[in-house]
Each structure stands twice: as structure tokens, then as C-alpha cells.
């Protein structure tokens, strides 16, 4: 750098600046967003959405607080989109305001469904027998799973177990019990 490019106006402070220096407080390049920045933005959007829909629906603050079982101060924090409020409170507010499916839609099956068959999950205690209907519905609605596995395979039944279950659904606890006995034999 030659002397013609130096600005001596900061000489009193001992600081010499160049005409190439970024004099504004804005960065020269956009810093990539961190995961925390993205999460903070999402919380702020959620908070603004809650406030907007509460106002649009003419729901009084105290009534929403009552429904959510939170204080007025907590509602302020929620509507500002603070990450200090737990996600469950946000989701509950979405549900109460009728915007849950818009702001937090149910993830596609591939994100949450295990490759482990229903029956094995039951035996391991990861799911209860009562959720079999959810698995059956999922098999019927998910064309990817439906295309590669029969319902029997998807649920993890043997041919005999599947036939018994199709004939009488109430035999499911017995099927699970028999499998557990077979699995844990010594």
C-alpha cells in the first residue's frame, strides 16, 4: 500500500485507516448461519405466529393462558419466540390455535418409522400392542412400504400368526406372549 492510500484522520488516536477498510459495522460477507441461529429464528417465527393467530381469533390473553396452563408472563415469553420456553408449550399453543398441522406437520413415515417390524418392537417393549392400528394404517397409506412389503411382513408375523390375527384380532396379546417365550428361552 502506498502513502496516497492512507487516511491520517485517525492520527489523534494513533489509528491509521486505509481507503479499502470496511468503515460500516456490517460484515463484508454473510456469515453462514449456525444451527442455533436457525433454531432461534424458528422460535421467533413460532412466537409471532402464536400472537398473530391469537389476535386474529380474538382470543383473550388470559383465556389462552388458562388453556395452555401458563402465566401471563410466560405468554409474553412465548409470543416473543424465546427458546427458553419448551417446544411442548409451543406445540400445545399451535394445537389450541388450530395451526399445529401448518407449523409442525407430522413427519413422513420414513423419518420416524423403524425398519424393525411391529411384532419385534412389541416384544422389545418399544411399542404397545394397541398401536398396531397405526402400523396397519401406515402400511395402507405409505406407497413405498406397501410396494415392497406385504402387511404380514411389515408387521413381522409368521404366516400362521398372521392368519390367526386376521381371523381374530383379539389373539394379538397371545401371539406376542408366545413370541416372547420363544425369544427368551434358555
Secondary structure per residue as TSV (DSSP state, phi and psi in degrees):
chain	resnum	aa	ss	phi	psi
A	1	X	-	360.0	131.6
A	2	X	-	-92.7	169.1
A	3	X	G	-64.4	-22.7
A	4	X	G	-72.1	-15.0
A	5	X	G	-95.8	2.6
A	6	X	E	-99.3	134.0
A	7	X	E	-102.6	121.8
A	8	X	-	-95.7	9.4
A	9	X	T	-61.5	-21.7
A	10	X	T	-94.6	18.1
A	11	X	G	-61.9	-32.4
A	12	X	G	-63.7	-30.8
A	13	X	G	-94.6	-5.6
A	14	X	T	84.0	10.1
A	15	X	-	-105.3	127.5
A	16	X	-	-113.5	127.4
A	17	X	E	-113.5	155.4
A	18	X	E	-101.0	155.9
A	19	X	T	-69.7	-10.7
A	20	X	T	-91.2	-5.4
A	21	X	S	-73.0	144.2
A	22	X	-	-79.0	106.6
A	23	X	-	-87.5	-15.0
A	24	X	S	-84.8	166.4
A	25	X	S	-84.5	-1.7
A	26	X	S	-84.1	140.7
A	27	X	-	-68.2	153.1
A	28	X	S	-71.0	-27.1
A	29	X	S	-131.0	157.4
A	30	X	-	-83.6	120.6
A	31	X	-	-68.7	133.9
A	32	X	-	-61.5	142.0
A	33	X	-	-74.7	138.0
A	34	X	-	-84.9	166.3
A	35	X	H	-59.7	-36.3
A	36	X	H	-66.2	-38.1
A	37	X	H	-61.4	-43.0
A	38	X	H	-65.4	-42.2
A	39	X	H	-64.7	-43.2
A	40	X	H	-59.7	-43.1
A	41	X	H	-62.0	-40.7
A	42	X	H	-63.5	-43.2
A	43	X	H	-61.4	-41.6
A	44	X	H	-62.5	-41.8
A	45	X	H	-63.7	-41.3
A	46	X	H	-62.6	-46.1
A	47	X	H	-60.8	-45.3
A	48	X	H	-63.2	-38.0
A	49	X	H	-65.3	-41.1
A	50	X	H	-61.8	-48.3
A	51	X	H	-62.5	-45.7
A	52	X	H	-59.8	-46.3
A	53	X	H	-73.3	-31.4
A	54	X	H	-62.3	-45.2
A	55	X	H	-68.3	-45.6
A	56	X	H	-57.9	-36.3
A	57	X	T	-90.6	5.6
A	58	X	T	53.4	44.3
A	59	X	-	-95.8	122.7
A	60	X	-	-65.5	147.2
A	61	X	H	-56.0	-47.0
A	62	X	H	-64.9	-31.5
A	63	X	H	-70.0	-44.0
A	64	X	H	-63.5	-39.9
A	65	X	H	-59.2	-42.8
A	66	X	H	-62.8	-47.2
A	67	X	H	-62.9	-37.9
A	68	X	H	-87.1	-9.4
A	69	X	T	58.7	48.0
A	70	X	-	-130.7	164.1
A	71	X	-	-83.9	169.4
A	72	X	H	-62.7	-38.4
A	73	X	H	-65.3	-41.3
A	74	X	H	-64.6	-34.1
A	75	X	H	-65.0	-39.4
A	76	X	H	-57.6	-46.9
A	77	X	H	-62.5	-43.0
A	78	X	H	-62.1	-46.5
A	79	X	H	-72.0	-18.1
A	80	X	H	-84.2	-11.5
A	81	X	T	79.9	36.8
A	82	X	-	-77.6	133.1
A	83	X	T	-70.4	-4.5
A	84	X	T	-73.0	-18.1
A	85	X	S	-84.1	141.0
A	86	X	-	-73.0	153.4
A	87	X	H	-61.2	-31.1
A	88	X	H	-60.4	-36.6
A	89	X	H	-67.2	-40.9
A	90	X	H	-61.5	-47.6
A	91	X	H	-62.6	-39.2
A	92	X	H	-63.0	-42.6
A	93	X	H	-62.7	-41.4
A	94	X	H	-59.6	-43.3
A	95	X	H	-63.9	-46.7
A	96	X	H	-61.0	-38.5
A	97	X	H	-85.6	-3.3
A	98	X	T	76.8	24.6
A	99	X	-	-120.5	13.9
A	100	X	H	-59.9	-48.1
A	101	X	H	-68.4	-19.7
A	102	X	H	-83.2	-47.4
A	103	X	H	-89.2	-23.3
A	104	X	S	-143.2	69.5
A	105	X	-	-65.2	154.7
A	106	X	-	-63.1	128.2
A	107	X	-	-65.3	153.2
A	108	X	-	-61.7	152.5
A	109	X	H	-52.4	-38.0
A	110	X	H	-59.2	-24.8
A	111	X	H	-79.9	-26.7
A	112	X	H	-121.8	-22.7
A	113	X	-	-76.7	130.6
A	114	X	-	-78.3	153.5
A	115	X	S	-77.8	-10.3
A	116	X	S	-76.8	129.7
A	117	X	-	-61.3	154.8
A	118	X	H	-50.7	-49.2
A	119	X	H	-61.1	-40.3
A	120	X	H	-66.1	-37.1
A	121	X	H	-65.2	-38.2
A	122	X	H	-62.9	-46.4
A	123	X	H	-61.9	-38.7
A	124	X	H	-76.5	-9.7
A	125	X	T	82.2	11.4
A	126	X	S	-77.5	-28.5
A	127	X	S	-137.7	159.1
A	128	X	-	-96.3	161.0
A	129	X	G	-61.7	-25.8
A	130	X	G	-64.9	-20.1
A	131	X	G	-88.4	7.7
A	132	X	H	-57.9	-35.6
A	133	X	H	-61.1	-35.7
A	134	X	H	-64.2	-40.9
A	135	X	H	-66.4	-41.7
A	136	X	H	-64.1	-45.7
A	137	X	H	-61.0	-41.8
A	138	X	H	-61.4	-41.7
A	139	X	H	-62.4	-41.4
A	140	X	H	-68.9	-33.7
A	141	X	H	-94.6	-19.3
A	142	X	-	-96.4	102.8
A	143	X	H	-63.7	-28.2
A	144	X	H	-66.2	-46.2
A	145	X	H	-69.5	-45.7
A	146	X	H	-57.0	-33.4
A	147	X	H	-74.6	-27.0
A	148	X	H	-110.1	-16.4
A	149	X	-	-133.9	143.0
A	150	X	-	-75.1	164.2
A	151	X	H	-61.3	-38.6
A	152	X	H	-58.7	-46.9
A	153	X	H	-65.4	-43.1
A	154	X	H	-61.5	-39.3
A	155	X	H	-82.5	-19.2
A	156	X	T	88.2	19.5
A	157	X	-	-82.1	150.4
A	158	X	-	-76.8	170.7
A	159	X	H	-60.3	-42.5
A	160	X	H	-66.4	-44.8
A	161	X	H	-61.2	-43.0
A	162	X	H	-64.0	-43.8
A	163	X	H	-61.5	-42.9
A	164	X	H	-63.2	-44.4
A	165	X	H	-66.1	-38.7
A	166	X	H	-66.1	-35.0
A	167	X	H	-73.4	-42.1
A	168	X	-	-147.3	100.3
A	169	X	G	-60.9	-25.5
A	170	X	G	-69.6	-6.6
A	171	X	G	-82.9	-2.4
A	172	X	H	-54.8	-47.0
A	173	X	H	-58.1	-35.7
A	174	X	H	-68.7	-40.1
A	175	X	H	-60.8	-45.3
A	176	X	H	-62.5	-45.0
A	177	X	H	-60.7	-44.8
A	178	X	H	-62.1	-41.3
A	179	X	H	-64.8	-40.6
A	180	X	H	-62.9	-41.1
A	181	X	H	-62.4	-43.1
A	182	X	H	-68.4	-35.0
A	183	X	H	-72.9	-37.2
A	184	X	T	-104.5	23.4
A	185	X	-	-70.6	143.6
A	186	X	-	-103.3	360.0
